C-alpha cells in the first residue's frame, strides 16, 4: 500500500482524543463512542438526517451524520493533534490509503492538506498549527437533498 503523504502515517497510528465514529457504520456506535470517551453528546435533527456531535474532554470534536435508516454517511472531526483515520474511516480506510493508484481517483496534496475524491468516497484532511480537521463522506449514500457543502 502506498502512503499518500508522510504525515498520514502518523494519522493511522496516533489517536488524540477518544471520540470516535466510523464512516458507513451504524448509528448505535455514537453512544458507545460517547461512553468510551467520557464525552458530551448533542444531536441535531434535520429533515433527512441526524448530526450527532461528540465533544471529548480533551477538546476533540466528531460530528457523525446518520441517515434515517441509521447508516453513517459522513463524518467530520477537529482535534488538537493527530486523529486515528483507521477508526474514523473504518472499512473505507484501505480505499483511502490506496487512492493514489485507484482508477478515477483525484488526489490533491500540499503541505497542510490531503484530499482524496473517489466515486464512492471523499476524504479531506487538514493539518494547520497542530489542529487536525477534516471530513469524509460516501457520495452515493448522501440522502436526497443533502449537499456535500452541508457536511462541515
DACORCOR-V78949 format. One record per run of one state. SS is the DSSP state (~ for helix, > for strand, _ for the rest). FROM is the first residue (numbers start at 1). LEN is the number of residues. If there is no record, write none. Layout:
BEGIN
SS & FROM & LEN
SS & FROM & LEN
END
This chain:
BEGIN
_ & 1 & 5
~ & 6 & 8
_ & 14 & 12
> & 26 & 1
_ & 27 & 2
~ & 29 & 9
_ & 38 & 2
> & 40 & 6
_ & 46 & 3
> & 49 & 7
_ & 56 & 5
> & 61 & 7
_ & 68 & 3
> & 71 & 10
_ & 81 & 4
~ & 85 & 13
_ & 98 & 1
~ & 99 & 3
_ & 102 & 4
> & 106 & 4
_ & 110 & 3
> & 113 & 6
_ & 119 & 2
> & 121 & 8
_ & 129 & 2
> & 131 & 7
_ & 138 & 1
~ & 139 & 3
_ & 142 & 6
~ & 148 & 3
_ & 151 & 2
END
